[in-house]
Amino acid sequence: MTASGLTLFELAGADSELRFSPHCWKTRMALAHKGLEADRVPWRFTDKAKIAFSGQSLVPVLVHGDESISDSWRIALYLEECFPAGPSLFGATSAIPVAHFVNSWADATLLPAIARIILVDIYNCVDARDRSYLRSSREKYFGMSLEAVVADQPAHLSAFRMALQPLRRMLKNQDFICGEAAIVCSGCSCGPAVAARSNCLKTTTPCHRGASDS
């Protein structure tokens, strides 16, 4: 048990040390920003029973004493309230709506763009027990096979780079999204890219070059 008494359930690949969920990475970066450590528990899509206590079936799930918090955004709000001694995740209360917008934009724009590049890579790195679930759920979402989703790699990479243009333009004139310091906005926007570059995606897919270019 860590000194902070925190436990974090994270999505893992076939290798339990490989963690690739962008939402879990957001939480890990929020914890790091606060100077907090958590016991990190590997979780897989077929391990729904492991987090049933949280009242839902998705990770990240953060456990703190008798409290269990799911969803990376709700976890960030919880950390800000319960651990005020650490650096603020938002800078000021008035900045929370802006941070929420950045988080929503990243989820709605960046995540689908990256998925169209690396979805088959993700399928290849998950545990064998998870593959049926991953294929059926993602094919339902995209309305086509995983292979069809990623078929036009050059076009998808170009679209991803275009999606990054608002960030590129802003960061030409300042070091961080919110000005002089990295706060939760930075984690919200770079979580997808960090996840894509995690060690579980050991392929030659050009997303790695695209992410390092951005």
Secondary structure by P-SEA (a helix, b strand, c coil): ccccbbbbbbbbcccccccccaaaaaaaaaaaaaccccbbbbbcccccccccccccccccbbbccccccccaaaaaaaaaaaccccccccccccaaaaaaaaaaaaaacaaaaaaaccaaaaaaaccccaaaaaaaaaaaaacccccccccaaaaaaaaaaaaaaaaaaaaccccccccccccaaaaaaaaaaaaaaccccccccaaaaaaaac
